[in-house]
């Protein structure tokens, strides 16, 4: 999944499983002019000790002046669709759309892979 960022500042994205557990976190900082842009790739599934797990990216923090997109869509739109696709509860979806998800606990993340689930 492609993440596009426009504007300087720090962005924090957590990678969450369908039960609301944070399995990874990505912090991205852009500095320079107000028109700076950047992009990166994030996986939509992770390999853990328990096997392959589909995940959803959740925007936790961004600067007010920044515009962020997941695969060309608004972050909330993408997150909601992805949550529904992997079977998240409606309560968790509401929390995810507000960026209210717990940080990564312990040593959960083993490897990240990209590609279809």
Buried (B, 14 or more C-beta within 10 A) or exposed (E): BEBBBBBBBBBBBBBBBBEBBBBBBBEBEBEEEEEBEBEEEBBBBBBBEEEEBBBBBBBBEBEEEBEBBBBEEEBBEBBBBBBEEBEBEEEBBEBBBEBEBEEBEEEBBEEBEEEEE
